[in-house]
């Protein structure tokens, strides 16, 4: 069995073939997180759906601790190695400590939850994971609305990649994606429906002015937990 780091380096998705690509696709998100005036050494953050922990590593020096959660076993192994001893990477949501986090970040995650019911369950989990006396925010990035054009999104991705000198890896990624037939259907949810589900889970929902990844066909939201008496 290959070493997890070797698996990470050889992973054949576009953002693993070129590390600069991964940095580019989380650049706006990381910039927004690092600009939060309240985020500091007393804060604990969870990178929900952390993948290889790119976002967590990028803000680790800005907070007291940043943990990660993902469901793919080998991804979790790689994230744990990259995170080192300062962070905890969970592979099972039941293991994540409740009432612990000031901020939860879920980027390019909710479209894989399959249904509105899956989204609601994830939001309810996030509500349980937040500290009652903390900031109580959840940042959702890269949500897909119902009226969405994958073709236009692909052209946008090509333009962003080309202007950053990464056109070849993006072309390779899009070509591989077009040939895949794994039947995966990304869940689409409009901002109004997301706000309804967030309300059911105990959050106020604010749509951000622009998406926090290069895709402008998708959107991002900030959820703030309502205080309970």
C-alpha positions as CSV (number, residue, x, y, z in Angstrom):
1,X,0.0,0.0,0.0
2,X,1.3,3.4,-0.9
3,X,2.3,6.0,1.7
4,X,-0.6,8.5,2.1
5,X,1.6,11.4,1.0
6,X,2.6,9.6,-2.1
7,X,-1.1,9.0,-2.8
8,X,-1.8,12.7,-2.3
9,X,1.0,13.7,-4.7
10,X,-0.1,11.2,-7.4
11,X,-3.8,11.8,-7.1
12,X,-5.0,12.4,-10.7
13,X,-7.5,15.2,-10.1
14,X,-6.5,18.6,-11.5
15,X,-6.0,20.3,-8.2
16,X,-3.6,17.5,-7.0
17,X,-1.6,17.4,-10.2
18,X,-0.8,21.1,-9.8
19,X,-0.5,22.3,-6.2
20,X,-0.9,25.9,-7.5
21,X,-4.3,25.0,-8.8
22,X,-5.5,24.0,-5.4
23,X,-4.2,27.2,-3.9
24,X,-6.0,29.2,-6.7
25,X,-9.3,27.5,-6.1
26,X,-9.4,28.3,-2.4
27,X,-7.6,31.7,-2.6
28,X,-10.7,33.9,-2.2
29,X,-12.0,31.7,0.6
30,X,-8.7,31.8,2.5
31,X,-8.4,35.5,2.0
32,X,-11.9,36.1,3.4
33,X,-11.2,33.9,6.4
34,X,-7.9,35.5,7.2
35,X,-9.6,39.0,7.0
36,X,-12.1,38.2,9.7
37,X,-11.3,40.6,12.5
38,X,-12.7,38.4,15.2
39,X,-10.8,35.2,14.2
40,X,-7.8,34.8,16.4
41,X,-5.8,32.5,18.8
42,X,-8.8,31.8,21.0
43,X,-10.9,30.4,18.1
44,X,-11.4,26.8,17.1
45,X,-12.4,26.1,13.5
46,X,-13.7,23.0,11.7
47,X,-12.9,22.4,8.0
48,X,-16.0,20.3,7.2
49,X,-15.4,18.2,4.1
50,X,-11.8,19.1,4.4
51,X,-10.4,17.0,1.5
52,X,-6.6,17.2,1.7
53,X,-6.9,20.0,4.3
54,X,-5.9,22.9,2.0
55,X,-8.1,25.4,3.7
56,X,-7.2,24.2,7.2
57,X,-3.5,24.5,6.5
58,X,-3.9,28.0,5.0
59,X,-5.5,29.4,8.2
60,X,-3.8,27.3,10.9
61,X,-1.5,30.1,11.9
62,X,-4.4,32.5,12.3
63,X,-6.4,30.5,14.9
64,X,-6.0,28.5,18.1
65,X,-6.7,25.2,16.3
66,X,-8.3,24.1,13.1
67,X,-9.7,20.5,12.8
68,X,-11.0,18.7,9.7
69,X,-13.6,16.2,8.8
70,X,-14.0,14.1,5.7
71,X,-15.6,10.7,4.8
72,X,-13.0,9.3,2.3
73,X,-10.6,7.0,4.2
74,X,-7.5,7.7,2.1
75,X,-8.3,11.4,2.0
76,X,-8.5,11.4,5.8
77,X,-5.2,9.7,6.0
78,X,-3.5,12.2,3.8
79,X,-5.1,15.1,5.7
80,X,-3.9,13.8,9.0
81,X,-0.4,13.5,7.7
82,X,-0.4,17.0,6.3
83,X,-2.1,18.5,9.4
84,X,0.5,17.1,11.8
85,X,-0.1,17.0,15.6
86,X,-1.7,20.4,15.9
87,X,-5.1,19.5,14.3
88,X,-7.5,16.6,14.6
89,X,-8.9,15.1,11.4
90,X,-12.1,13.1,11.8
91,X,-13.4,10.4,9.5
92,X,-16.7,9.9,11.3
93,X,-19.1,12.7,12.2
94,X,-19.9,10.9,15.5
95,X,-16.3,11.5,16.6
96,X,-16.4,15.3,16.2
97,X,-16.7,16.9,19.6
98,X,-20.0,18.8,20.1
99,X,-20.2,22.4,21.2
100,X,-16.6,23.0,20.3
101,X,-16.2,25.3,17.3
102,X,-16.5,29.0,16.8
103,X,-16.5,28.7,13.0
104,X,-17.3,25.9,10.6
105,X,-16.2,26.1,6.9
106,X,-17.8,23.8,4.3
107,X,-16.5,24.6,0.8
108,X,-17.7,22.6,-2.2
109,X,-19.4,20.1,0.1
110,X,-23.2,20.5,0.2
111,X,-23.7,19.6,-3.4
112,X,-22.6,16.1,-2.5
113,X,-25.3,15.6,0.2
114,X,-27.8,14.3,-2.3
115,X,-31.0,16.0,-1.1
116,X,-32.6,18.8,0.9
117,X,-32.9,16.3,3.7
118,X,-29.2,15.6,3.6
119,X,-28.5,19.4,3.7
120,X,-30.8,19.8,6.7
121,X,-29.1,17.0,8.6
122,X,-25.7,18.5,7.9
123,X,-26.9,21.9,9.1
124,X,-28.3,20.4,12.3
125,X,-25.0,18.7,12.9
126,X,-23.1,22.0,12.4
127,X,-25.5,23.6,14.9
128,X,-24.6,21.0,17.4
129,X,-20.9,21.4,16.8
130,X,-20.8,25.1,17.4
131,X,-20.0,26.5,20.9
132,X,-23.1,28.0,22.5
133,X,-21.0,30.9,23.8
134,X,-18.9,31.3,20.7
135,X,-19.2,33.2,17.4
136,X,-21.5,30.6,16.0
137,X,-20.9,31.0,12.2
138,X,-20.9,28.5,9.3
139,X,-19.5,29.5,6.0
140,X,-20.8,27.6,3.0
141,X,-19.0,28.0,-0.3
142,X,-19.6,26.8,-3.9
143,X,-23.3,26.0,-3.6
144,X,-25.1,25.2,-6.8
145,X,-28.4,26.8,-7.7
146,X,-31.1,25.1,-9.7
147,X,-30.6,27.3,-12.8
148,X,-27.0,26.4,-13.4
149,X,-25.0,26.0,-16.6
150,X,-22.1,23.5,-16.4
151,X,-20.9,24.7,-19.8
152,X,-20.7,28.3,-18.8
153,X,-19.0,27.3,-15.5
154,X,-16.4,25.3,-17.5
155,X,-15.6,28.3,-19.7
156,X,-15.2,30.4,-16.6
157,X,-12.9,27.8,-15.1
158,X,-10.8,27.8,-18.3
159,X,-10.5,31.5,-18.3
160,X,-9.4,31.7,-14.6
161,X,-6.9,28.9,-15.2
162,X,-5.5,30.5,-18.3
163,X,-5.0,33.9,-16.6
164,X,-3.1,32.2,-13.9
165,X,-0.9,30.1,-16.1
166,X,-2.7,26.8,-15.4
167,X,-4.7,26.1,-18.6
168,X,-3.2,22.7,-19.3
169,X,-4.2,21.1,-15.9
170,X,-7.7,22.6,-16.2
171,X,-8.2,21.2,-19.7
172,X,-7.1,17.8,-18.5
173,X,-9.5,18.0,-15.6
174,X,-12.5,19.0,-17.7
175,X,-11.7,16.3,-20.3
176,X,-11.5,13.6,-17.6
177,X,-14.7,14.8,-16.0
178,X,-16.5,14.7,-19.3
179,X,-15.5,11.0,-19.8
180,X,-16.6,9.9,-16.3
181,X,-19.8,7.9,-16.0
182,X,-20.1,7.3,-12.3
183,X,-23.6,8.6,-12.2
184,X,-22.9,11.3,-9.6
185,X,-25.6,14.0,-9.6
186,X,-24.6,17.2,-7.8
187,X,-27.4,18.5,-5.6
188,X,-28.7,21.9,-6.6
189,X,-30.4,24.2,-4.1
190,X,-31.5,27.8,-4.5
191,X,-30.6,30.4,-2.0
192,X,-34.2,30.8,-0.9
193,X,-34.5,27.1,-0.1
194,X,-31.2,27.0,1.7
195,X,-32.4,29.9,3.9
196,X,-35.5,27.9,4.8
197,X,-33.4,24.9,5.7
198,X,-31.0,27.0,7.7
199,X,-33.9,28.5,9.6
200,X,-35.2,25.1,10.5
201,X,-31.7,24.2,11.8
202,X,-31.5,27.4,13.9
203,X,-29.5,29.7,11.7
204,X,-29.9,33.1,10.1
205,X,-28.7,33.0,6.5
206,X,-27.0,35.7,4.5
207,X,-26.0,35.3,0.9
208,X,-22.5,36.7,0.2
209,X,-22.0,39.2,-2.7
210,X,-19.9,36.7,-4.7
211,X,-18.9,33.1,-4.5
212,X,-15.7,32.3,-2.7
213,X,-14.3,30.2,-5.5
214,X,-13.5,31.2,-9.1
215,X,-16.9,29.9,-10.2
216,X,-19.4,32.7,-10.6
217,X,-22.3,30.4,-11.5
218,X,-22.3,29.2,-7.9
219,X,-22.8,31.1,-4.6
220,X,-21.7,31.2,-1.0
221,X,-23.6,31.9,2.2
222,X,-22.8,32.8,5.8
223,X,-25.0,31.2,8.5
224,X,-25.2,32.7,12.0
225,X,-26.5,30.6,14.8
226,X,-29.5,32.1,16.7
227,X,-29.1,32.4,20.4
228,X,-31.3,30.2,22.5
229,X,-32.5,31.0,26.0
